[in-house]
Amino acid sequence: APMFIVGWVDVATQTTKAITVANDGKIFLDTIPVTLPELEQRLVQQKALTPEFPVVLRGDAQAQYQNIMDVLDLLGRIGLTQVGLATKPLVK
């Protein structure tokens, strides 16, 4: 099984890709809506240009966990290991 290094990602890096899983299951790469196969195709193209680039994965609060796992599985399959999970600070 692929290992993910989950931690802080330097989001100032030009090549950082943001993936958002919305609560209705829609997936966005940066701000562009994509299907899971389209996401894979675009990330593979990016990887050809920049072999090591960080990805920040953000899920809406109501997003289905399985949809986020599907994206994580895809990232592991294509060999992207610099994955950060974006979280909101706890509101007290």
Buried (B, 14 or more C-beta within 10 A) or exposed (E): EEEBEEEEBEEEEEEBBBBBBBEEEBBBBEEEEBEBEEBBEBBEEBBEEEEEBBBBBBBBEEBBEEBBEBBBEBBBEBEBBBBBBEEEEEEE
